[in-house]
């Protein structure tokens, strides 16, 4: 179906219900938002039915009521979008309007949008009591409730009349190679009880006064003059035998023999889709008829582009068995004239098709422009969505490089000045014997090792609400108190350090297949933070506090959390439950002797709380025994790694000495 239908369905739902309701309908109908209502797009009937069925499900009314409500809204929407004057100018009464629906469908489908769609057909009859009988024909079954909504809304809005429509008959009819649904409606007016009201008639034909004509034998029109006056006409009898035709048609189809050639031999009935018979033409005499002239090229030749169509109406000559088809060339563009070897001069001077062709040239360019504009708009929407996704990715990447507040200032083009933070805590950690591990395994194993460790540490950083400063090789650096000052900066970092020590046990050495070992060093104090670089900006920390934290890690002990006295004092201020053991004086390069400590535990929180994981079965309540368990085994594995390295080095030296001895013997 035409995209106009989908657009009007969208507006109907959003006006009467809400945008959220329409999104639910799209979800059930399996439509992506933005693709469901393209006006110039032709949708399959199955697509439209999916939307209508989804509407019935969400709104909780039968499908027939959905179609009927849509029929009423379709007229309202059509009149709001610029077709108001055309609809009001179609006819003076409801019967004339219904008789004109066929030609309106043809005009919209074939001239305005050029979609070549197969719309429904309508035939109206007037009963003696002034009521109407409407015959509705359509290849699409089940859409007849739309007609009820359309007719009632037209009667109310255009003719100020309330009508009642009842289905008298509904059946399936076989026509040639397809089946059509035939529904018969009985239309009556709603009589108002007020004595002052006047019930409007549905038809004005009964009130027409008869036109009396005096015939003067001196002014009879000869057949030759009639053929010249109506250059595009065909007269045929009940058996469809052509009696005569207009002069222009005679030139277009020169091989016709009047009183011998049958109409069905030279033309096909294109619209409405009916069997070509005298009876069907009389039944639909108020409809627009479109005939296509058959091609008479020799066998083997085919010219599908040259198709001449005739458009007009039929007149049944009363008291005779003759019918007159008055028509004109069905041409709407200059291109069609050229393809069919036709000219404007082939049409009568007063034929409105002349004006239509010339006006259509400018209209077609406007339609093409609108089509390109619609495609550009859709492309821009897609680009905007892609840009939004890429912007979000860029923001996420920027937030990985620096704090969110600093990243937002950079996005807005603001100047980021360096800032001093009086109280911060910095943590350094790295993998023990990482250089040896790299030399004894593949780069792929090294990358997997680091990726596993970093993912675990990143989760701990988020859980502890601190900031990851950077990662260089196996080194992992975090800070608390910058860029956001917090009073419990040391407590947060120590909690994170306990979690890191525990999580490192789940990261396996690719050589020994045992848990890796890490060293952790922590120091507290003041520092300066700021953004360094323009092309590749980085958020960096500077100051003695950072340097000492690095030294604490370098002079630390594997699988121990080495902290300075400044960190211990700062942590105990906010959480006296931390437990430390003194390491004693340690020679720190550039600082001399420093009295340092090892962090043992946090009595307020278990290891399971600090890692954000459930306590395993058969584990201790606080998890600290598991945290410090296996310290000696780890050192044995380290020694074993050193021993293996020494054996490899000795073997390499032996091979070198042997090669040198062989070389001397050769000399």
Secondary structure as the mmCIF struct_conf table of DSSP 4:
data_model
#
loop_
_struct_conf.conf_type_id
_struct_conf.id
_struct_conf.beg_label_comp_id
_struct_conf.beg_label_asym_id
_struct_conf.beg_label_seq_id
_struct_conf.end_label_comp_id
_struct_conf.end_label_asym_id
_struct_conf.end_label_seq_id
STRN STRN1 UNK A 2 UNK A 2
HELX_RH_AL_P HELX_RH_AL_P1 UNK A 3 UNK A 16
BEND BEND1 UNK A 17 UNK A 17
HELX_RH_AL_P HELX_RH_AL_P2 UNK A 19 UNK A 29
TURN_TY1_P TURN_TY1_P1 UNK A 30 UNK A 30
TURN_TY1_P TURN_TY1_P2 UNK A 33 UNK A 34
BEND BEND2 UNK A 35 UNK A 36
TURN_TY1_P TURN_TY1_P3 UNK A 39 UNK A 40
HELX_LH_PP_P HELX_LH_PP_P1 UNK A 41 UNK A 41
STRN STRN2 UNK A 42 UNK A 42
HELX_LH_PP_P HELX_LH_PP_P2 UNK A 43 UNK A 44
HELX_RH_AL_P HELX_RH_AL_P3 UNK A 45 UNK A 59
TURN_TY1_P TURN_TY1_P4 UNK A 60 UNK A 60
BEND BEND3 UNK A 61 UNK A 61
HELX_RH_AL_P HELX_RH_AL_P4 UNK A 63 UNK A 78
HELX_RH_PI_P HELX_RH_PI_P1 UNK A 79 UNK A 83
HELX_RH_AL_P HELX_RH_AL_P5 UNK A 84 UNK A 88
TURN_TY1_P TURN_TY1_P5 UNK A 89 UNK A 89
BEND BEND4 UNK A 90 UNK A 90
BEND BEND5 UNK A 92 UNK A 93
HELX_RH_AL_P HELX_RH_AL_P6 UNK A 94 UNK A 99
TURN_TY1_P TURN_TY1_P6 UNK A 100 UNK A 100
HELX_RH_AL_P HELX_RH_AL_P7 UNK A 101 UNK A 106
HELX_RH_PI_P HELX_RH_PI_P2 UNK A 107 UNK A 112
BEND BEND6 UNK A 113 UNK A 113
STRN STRN3 UNK A 121 UNK A 126
TURN_TY1_P TURN_TY1_P7 UNK A 128 UNK A 129
BEND BEND7 UNK A 130 UNK A 130
STRN STRN4 UNK A 132 UNK A 138
BEND BEND8 UNK A 139 UNK A 140
TURN_TY1_P TURN_TY1_P8 UNK A 141 UNK A 142
HELX_RH_AL_P HELX_RH_AL_P8 UNK A 144 UNK A 157
TURN_TY1_P TURN_TY1_P9 UNK A 158 UNK A 158
BEND BEND9 UNK A 159 UNK A 159
STRN STRN5 UNK A 163 UNK A 175
TURN_TY1_P TURN_TY1_P10 UNK A 176 UNK A 177
STRN STRN6 UNK A 178 UNK A 189
HELX_LH_PP_P HELX_LH_PP_P3 UNK A 190 UNK A 192
BEND BEND10 UNK A 193 UNK A 193
TURN_TY1_P TURN_TY1_P11 UNK A 195 UNK A 196
HELX_LH_PP_P HELX_LH_PP_P4 UNK A 199 UNK A 201
BEND BEND11 UNK A 202 UNK A 202
BEND BEND12 UNK A 204 UNK A 204
HELX_RH_3T_P HELX_RH_3T_P1 UNK A 205 UNK A 207
HELX_LH_PP_P HELX_LH_PP_P5 UNK A 208 UNK A 210
HELX_RH_3T_P HELX_RH_3T_P2 UNK A 217 UNK A 219
HELX_LH_PP_P HELX_LH_PP_P6 UNK A 220 UNK A 222
HELX_RH_AL_P HELX_RH_AL_P9 UNK A 223 UNK A 229
TURN_TY1_P TURN_TY1_P12 UNK A 230 UNK A 230
BEND BEND13 UNK A 231 UNK A 232
STRN STRN7 UNK A 233 UNK A 237
TURN_TY1_P TURN_TY1_P13 UNK A 238 UNK A 239
STRN STRN8 UNK A 241 UNK A 241
STRN STRN9 UNK A 242 UNK A 245
HELX_RH_AL_P HELX_RH_AL_P10 UNK A 247 UNK A 252
TURN_TY1_P TURN_TY1_P14 UNK A 253 UNK A 255
TURN_TY1_P TURN_TY1_P15 UNK A 258 UNK A 260
STRN STRN10 UNK A 262 UNK A 262
HELX_RH_AL_P HELX_RH_AL_P11 UNK A 263 UNK A 266
STRN STRN11 UNK A 267 UNK A 271
BEND BEND14 UNK A 272 UNK A 272
HELX_RH_AL_P HELX_RH_AL_P12 UNK A 278 UNK A 283
TURN_TY1_P TURN_TY1_P16 UNK A 284 UNK A 286
BEND BEND15 UNK A 287 UNK A 287
STRN STRN12 UNK A 289 UNK A 293
HELX_LH_PP_P HELX_LH_PP_P7 UNK A 294 UNK A 295
HELX_LH_PP_P HELX_LH_PP_P8 UNK A 297 UNK A 298
TURN_TY1_P TURN_TY1_P17 UNK A 299 UNK A 300
TURN_TY1_P TURN_TY1_P18 UNK A 304 UNK A 305
STRN STRN13 UNK A 309 UNK A 316
TURN_TY1_P TURN_TY1_P19 UNK A 318 UNK A 319
BEND BEND16 UNK A 320 UNK A 321
STRN STRN14 UNK A 322 UNK A 329
BEND BEND17 UNK A 333 UNK A 333
HELX_RH_AL_P HELX_RH_AL_P13 UNK A 334 UNK A 339
TURN_TY1_P TURN_TY1_P20 UNK A 340 UNK A 341
HELX_RH_3T_P HELX_RH_3T_P3 UNK A 344 UNK A 346
BEND BEND18 UNK A 347 UNK A 347
TURN_TY1_P TURN_TY1_P21 UNK A 349 UNK A 350
HELX_RH_AL_P HELX_RH_AL_P14 UNK A 352 UNK A 401
BEND BEND19 UNK A 402 UNK A 402
HELX_RH_AL_P HELX_RH_AL_P15 UNK A 404 UNK A 411
TURN_TY1_P TURN_TY1_P22 UNK A 412 UNK A 413
STRN STRN15 UNK A 419 UNK A 431
TURN_TY1_P TURN_TY1_P23 UNK A 432 UNK A 433
HELX_RH_AL_P HELX_RH_AL_P16 UNK A 434 UNK A 440
BEND BEND20 UNK A 441 UNK A 441
HELX_RH_AL_P HELX_RH_AL_P17 UNK A 443 UNK A 464
TURN_TY1_P TURN_TY1_P24 UNK A 465 UNK A 465
STRN STRN16 UNK A 467 UNK A 472
TURN_TY1_P TURN_TY1_P25 UNK A 473 UNK A 474
STRN STRN17 UNK A 475 UNK A 480
BEND BEND21 UNK A 481 UNK A 484
TURN_TY1_P TURN_TY1_P26 UNK A 487 UNK A 488
HELX_RH_AL_P HELX_RH_AL_P18 UNK A 489 UNK A 503
HELX_RH_3T_P HELX_RH_3T_P4 UNK A 504 UNK A 506
BEND BEND22 UNK A 507 UNK A 507
STRN STRN18 UNK A 508 UNK A 508
HELX_LH_PP_P HELX_LH_PP_P9 UNK A 509 UNK A 509
TURN_TY1_P TURN_TY1_P27 UNK A 510 UNK A 512
BEND BEND23 UNK A 513 UNK A 514
STRN STRN19 UNK A 515 UNK A 515
STRN STRN20 UNK A 518 UNK A 532
BEND BEND24 UNK A 534 UNK A 534
TURN_TY1_P TURN_TY1_P28 UNK A 535 UNK A 536
STRN STRN21 UNK A 538 UNK A 542
BEND BEND25 UNK A 543 UNK A 543
HELX_RH_AL_P HELX_RH_AL_P19 UNK A 544 UNK A 554
TURN_TY1_P TURN_TY1_P29 UNK A 555 UNK A 555
TURN_TY1_P TURN_TY1_P30 UNK A 558 UNK A 559
STRN STRN22 UNK A 561 UNK A 564
HELX_RH_AL_P HELX_RH_AL_P20 UNK A 565 UNK A 574
TURN_TY1_P TURN_TY1_P31 UNK A 576 UNK A 577
STRN STRN23 UNK A 578 UNK A 588
TURN_TY1_P TURN_TY1_P32 UNK A 589 UNK A 591
STRN STRN24 UNK A 592 UNK A 602
TURN_TY1_P TURN_TY1_P33 UNK A 603 UNK A 604
BEND BEND26 UNK A 605 UNK A 605
HELX_RH_AL_P HELX_RH_AL_P21 UNK A 607 UNK A 611
TURN_TY1_P TURN_TY1_P34 UNK A 612 UNK A 612
HELX_LH_PP_P HELX_LH_PP_P10 UNK A 614 UNK A 616
TURN_TY1_P TURN_TY1_P35 UNK A 617 UNK A 618
BEND BEND27 UNK A 621 UNK A 622
HELX_RH_AL_P HELX_RH_AL_P22 UNK A 624 UNK A 628
TURN_TY1_P TURN_TY1_P36 UNK A 629 UNK A 630
HELX_RH_AL_P HELX_RH_AL_P23 UNK A 631 UNK A 666
#
